[in-house]
Amino acid sequence: LSRAAYSLLGLETFFTAGKTENRAWTISKGSKAPQAAGVIHSDFEKGFIKADVYTLSDLETYKSEVALRAAGKIRSEGKEYIVQDGDIMFFKFNV
């Protein structure tokens, strides 16, 4: 039901993952990386530099961010990157 509602409303989910908290964030389909960062905090959008991005399927395969990085599976995306449903993102910003 949730997926159907998201689809009907044109929404997607991206994730952030940290040592103490993993979280899902809702964005409009077609949102660019800075807009997604702004959902977390307006300063993230204003000072957006880039985002490190990987997929859940890659995380399931490689088991850790260290292994993902070693395999070249973490992409560095800029301001024009269109966030994909299910992306796991780490934002880099400077305010």
Buried (B, 14 or more C-beta within 10 A) or exposed (E): EEEEEBEEEEBBBBBBEEEEEEEEBEBEBEBBBBBBBBBBEEEBBEBBBBBBBBBEEBBEEBEEBEEBEEEEBBBEBEEEBBBEEEBBBBBEBEE
